Amino acid sequence: MNFGGIGGGELLVILLIALIVFGPGRLVEIASSLGKALREFRKMSQDLTTEIQKELEVTKELQDELKKELQPLTAEEVKKEPQTEGPAAPDDEGSTKEE
């Protein structure tokens, strides 16, 4: 038996030492408290995972909406041919050729 990298014999020794140090009544209380804490930790972890998944869904939906809205725009830009060449590039002296 291997529990978290601890063998069966090692686990037995740890439990025996805990029994001697805390006593049987206190050991039950400690185990109960540890169980409650572990249960709360798992619940918080599950809640956090659920919240992150919801946020990712919302983000994915927004991303899909943006893609749908941008798709016609990009299709129009591809179809368009440039009508003007835009501003003239400056020559060596800093003036444009159109001036």
C-alpha positions as CSV (number, residue, x, y, z in Angstrom):
1,M,0.0,0.0,0.0
2,N,1.3,3.4,-1.0
3,F,-0.4,6.6,0.3
4,G,1.1,9.8,-1.0
5,G,4.6,8.4,-1.2
6,I,4.3,6.8,2.3
7,G,4.4,3.0,2.6
8,G,2.0,1.0,4.8
9,G,4.5,0.5,7.6
10,E,5.5,4.2,7.7
11,L,1.8,5.2,7.8
12,L,1.2,2.8,10.7
13,V,4.1,4.3,12.7
14,I,2.8,7.8,12.1
15,L,-0.7,6.9,13.2
16,L,0.7,5.2,16.3
17,I,2.7,8.2,17.3
18,A,-0.3,10.5,16.7
19,L,-2.4,8.2,18.9
20,I,0.2,8.4,21.7
21,V,0.6,12.2,21.4
22,F,-3.1,13.2,21.1
23,G,-4.9,10.2,22.7
24,P,-7.8,8.3,21.3
25,G,-10.5,11.0,22.0
26,R,-8.5,13.9,20.7
27,L,-7.4,11.9,17.6
28,V,-11.1,11.3,16.6
29,E,-11.7,15.1,16.9
30,I,-8.6,15.9,14.8
31,A,-9.7,13.4,12.1
32,S,-13.2,14.8,12.1
33,S,-11.9,18.4,11.7
34,L,-9.5,17.3,9.0
35,G,-12.3,15.6,7.1
36,K,-14.5,18.7,7.3
37,A,-11.6,20.9,6.1
38,L,-10.9,18.6,3.2
39,R,-14.5,18.5,2.3
40,E,-14.7,22.4,2.3
41,F,-11.5,22.6,0.3
42,R,-12.9,20.2,-2.4
43,K,-16.2,22.2,-2.5
44,M,-14.3,25.5,-2.9
45,S,-12.1,23.9,-5.6
46,Q,-15.2,22.7,-7.4
47,D,-16.9,26.1,-7.2
48,L,-13.8,27.8,-8.5
49,T,-13.5,25.3,-11.4
50,T,-17.2,25.9,-12.2
51,E,-16.8,29.7,-12.1
52,I,-13.8,29.6,-14.4
53,Q,-15.6,27.3,-16.9
54,K,-18.6,29.7,-17.0
55,E,-16.3,32.7,-17.6
56,L,-14.5,30.7,-20.4
57,E,-17.9,30.0,-22.0
58,V,-18.9,33.7,-21.9
59,T,-15.5,34.6,-23.5
60,K,-15.9,31.9,-26.2
61,E,-19.4,33.2,-27.0
62,L,-18.1,36.8,-27.3
63,Q,-15.3,35.6,-29.4
64,D,-17.7,33.8,-31.8
65,E,-19.9,36.9,-32.0
66,L,-17.0,39.1,-32.9
67,K,-15.8,36.7,-35.6
68,K,-19.4,36.7,-37.1
69,E,-19.4,40.5,-37.1
70,L,-15.9,40.8,-38.5
71,Q,-16.3,38.2,-41.2
72,P,-18.4,40.3,-43.6
73,L,-16.0,43.2,-43.1
74,T,-12.9,41.2,-44.0
75,A,-14.7,39.7,-47.0
76,E,-15.5,43.2,-48.3
77,E,-11.9,44.4,-47.8
78,V,-10.6,41.4,-49.8
79,K,-13.0,42.2,-52.6
80,K,-12.2,45.9,-52.7
81,E,-9.4,47.1,-54.8
82,P,-7.6,50.2,-53.6
83,Q,-9.0,53.2,-55.4
84,T,-6.2,55.6,-54.4
85,E,-2.6,54.9,-53.5
86,G,-2.9,56.9,-50.3
87,P,-0.5,59.7,-49.1
88,A,2.7,60.2,-51.1
89,A,5.9,59.0,-49.5
90,P,8.3,61.8,-48.5
91,D,11.4,62.2,-50.5
92,D,14.9,62.7,-49.1
93,E,14.2,66.4,-48.2
94,G,11.0,65.6,-46.3
95,S,8.6,66.9,-48.8
96,T,6.0,64.8,-50.6
97,K,6.0,64.3,-54.4
98,E,2.5,65.6,-54.8
99,E,3.4,69.1,-53.5
